[in-house]
Amino acid sequence: MKTMQWMGMLGLVMWCVAPTVTVASEDKAAKTQADDAKAHGKADRHKININGASKGDLMKLDGVTAGVAQKIIAYRDAHGPFKRAHDLVKVDGVGKDVLERNVGRIAVK
């Protein structure tokens, strides 16, 4: 009888632990893929160059609507190219929250 109880407890523990192990290994695999992409220069494909991006490309950034994208282009045309990503906060409608949501996705070339 005690053997059956131990097997039941062992089964319960394995059932609880298995999803955690799966999630951890998936996170590790995703990180490895991201590192590989960086090493081979593939990570830049997903970045948006704010100095050359079209309205549609700018709208791919999280929190950038059509109106804000148009303001970014107008600001860029009036003041010249952005020197760094943080300069986007100078555009009316772009706040620090937009920058924080798009960390690693904005390029300045």
C-alpha positions, 0 to 999 in steps of 0.5 A, a space after each residue: 500500500 505504501 508503494 502505491 502512495 509513493 508512486 502517486 506522490 511521485 506522479 503528482 510531483 512529476 506532473 507539477 514539475 514537467 511544465 516548468 522544465 518545458 518552459 525553461 527549455 523553450 526560453 533557453 532555445 529562444 535565447 539561443 536562436 536570438 543569439 545566433 541571429 545576432 551573430 549572423 546579422 539577422 537580428 537587424 531585419 526586425 529593426 526599423 531605421 527611423 531615419 529612412 522608414 516609411 509611414 507603414 514601417 514606422 507604424 510597425 513600432 508598438 504604440 505608433 499610429 498613422 498620425 504619429 508616424 506622419 509626425 515622425 516623418 515631418 519632424 525628420 524632414 524639418 530637423 534632419 535625421 535623428 542622431 539617436 533613438 531617444 530623440 524620438 521623444 522630441 516628436 509630439 505624440 511620442 513618449 518614453 513609453 513608446 521607446 520602452 516598448 520598442 527597445 531593440 527594435 529602433 535603429 538609427 542609421 
